[in-house]
Amino acid sequence: MRFLVRLITTLLGLAVAAAGALLAIEAVAALVRPGAGGLVVPWERVHAALSVVSWDDAPVRVSAAVLVVVGLLLLLIATTSGRRDIRLHDPAPEVTVTTDPRSLARLVGHQVRDQDGVATASVTASAKRVQVRASSQFREAGDLRGRLTETAEHAVQDLPLRSTPKVLVQVSTPKERR
């Protein structure tokens, strides 16, 4: 989602910069040659074309509807793209405590990687789910998945989280990694 927001803001920034550059070019051209018309944009033809268009015309209403939908879509993207902080129990009424998903994933990851038989592990976390992907050092995983699940669940339960996220663990062995 962050990529989409960055892409949209970059495109809107480029559009505003282009409009500003066009306005600057037209303003300088109007100062240098007053009454000669636009240098890049033929303003007389644009004015003549827009003067015959009414607010009741179908193209105007369709354009307005499209702009409303695009605006609402941008508003929806902007409101859902915020930080995904994870709330913890507040120690006092006037104090709010949060952590970010990366910190939670790092904490669980350190404890998972400390287990015997773990070659590598990657952890992703959110407020609702902690997902562990580990690979075993040995060809037989044995009870590694159970131990890692227990370790990750204890790591999550030891934190004063408002809601306990679901813990999902996947373990692969060296022969499965190919």
N, C-alpha and C positions, 0 to 999 in steps of 0.2 A: 504494500500500500504506500509506503514511503516513496518508492520509485515513481509511482503514478503521480503523487503530489509534486515531487520534484520535477517531473516531466511537464506537468501542466503549468507550474509556476515558471519554468524556464520558457515555455512557449508563449505564455502571456507576457512575460518580461520582454521577450524579443519582439512581440507584436507592439507593445507600448513603446519600445525603443525605436522601432521602425516608424510608427506614427509620429513620434517626436522628431525624428530626423526629417520626415516628409514635411511636417509643419515648419521646421526651421528653414528648410530649402525654399518652401513656398513664401515664407515671410521675407527672407532675404531677396527673393526674386521680385516680390511686390514692392520692396523698398528701392531696388535698383531700377526696375521698369514699372512704374505705377500705371495701372490701367491696361497693361498688356495681357492680362489673363494669367492663368497658372502656368508654371514652368513644367511641372511633372503631371499635375492633375488638371484636366480641362474643366475648370470650375463653372464656366458658363454653360457648357453642355450638361454637367451634372445638375446644376440648378434648374435648367429647363426641363430635364427629364423628371426631376423630383417634384416640380411644381404642378405637374398634371396627375400626380399620384394622390389619392385620397386615403384617409385613415380607414375608410370602409372597404377598400379594395382587398380582394382575397390574398394577393401576395404579401401585403402588409400584415394581415392577420396571421398568416402562416409563419412569416418571419418572427413575429412577436411570440407565437406559441413555441417555435423552435428555441428562441432565446430564453423563454421561461423554463423550458425543460432542461436546457443546457445549464442554466443558472442553478436550478434545483439539484441537478446531478453534481455540479461542482460543490455546492453546499453540503450535500451528502458525503462526498469524498472528503471534504475538509473536516467534517465533524467526526468521521470514523477513523481518521488517520492519526489521531493523537497518540501520545505515549500510552503504553499499556502497563501502567504501574499496578503493582500488586499490593493491596491494602493489608496491613497487619493490624492487630489489636492495638488500640490507642492506649498509652499508659495513663493519660489524663484527658479530661473532656476537651481541653483546649489544644491538645497535641495530636497531630495526624502523622502516622508513620506509614511509609510506603517503601517498597523495594522494586527494582526493575527486574524483568524476566531474565536478563543476562546474569545478574547477581545470583538469583535463585538457581539458574542452570550451572553456574560456576561452583556454587556450594555443593550441589548434588554431584556434579562431575568429579570434584576432588575426592569425595567420599567413595564414589563408585570406582575410580581409578586406583584407590588404595587397596582394593580387594585383591586377594590372591587369584591368579589365573586370568586377569584382565590385561589384554595387550593394548587395546585402545578403547576409548569411549567418547561419544559425543552426546551432549545433552541439550535439548531445547525445552524451554519452559514458558508457560503462560499462566494466567490466573486459574485456568481450568484444567490444565494438563501439563505433566512433566514427562517427556519422552526421552528414554535412554536407549542409545544404540551402541552396543559393546561388541567387541570381538575377543574371542578367547585365545589364550596363548597355546592351548592344546587342541588336539583334534576332537576330543570328547569334552563337551561342555559340562556334563554331569549336572550338579546342582547349582551351577553358576547363575543361571537365570533367577532361581529362587532367592539366592543370597543377594543378588543385585537388586531385586525387587524389594526385599526386606530392607536393605541398606538405604535405597532411595526413599522408601516410605518413611523410615525412621528420620531421615534427614529432613523431609518435608514436615513431619509431625512435630519435630523438635522446634520448629519455628512458630511464632505466635500469629499464624495466618488466620484471617477471618473465615475463609473457606478452604478446605483441604483439596488441592488439585488431585486429579486421578493420575496414577503413576503407571506408565506403560514401558515395558522393558523388552528389547529385542537383543538376542545374543546370536552371533554368527561364529562359526568355527573356521579355522584356516582353509579347510577344503571347500567351504561354501563361499568364500570370498572371491573365488576366481570367476 
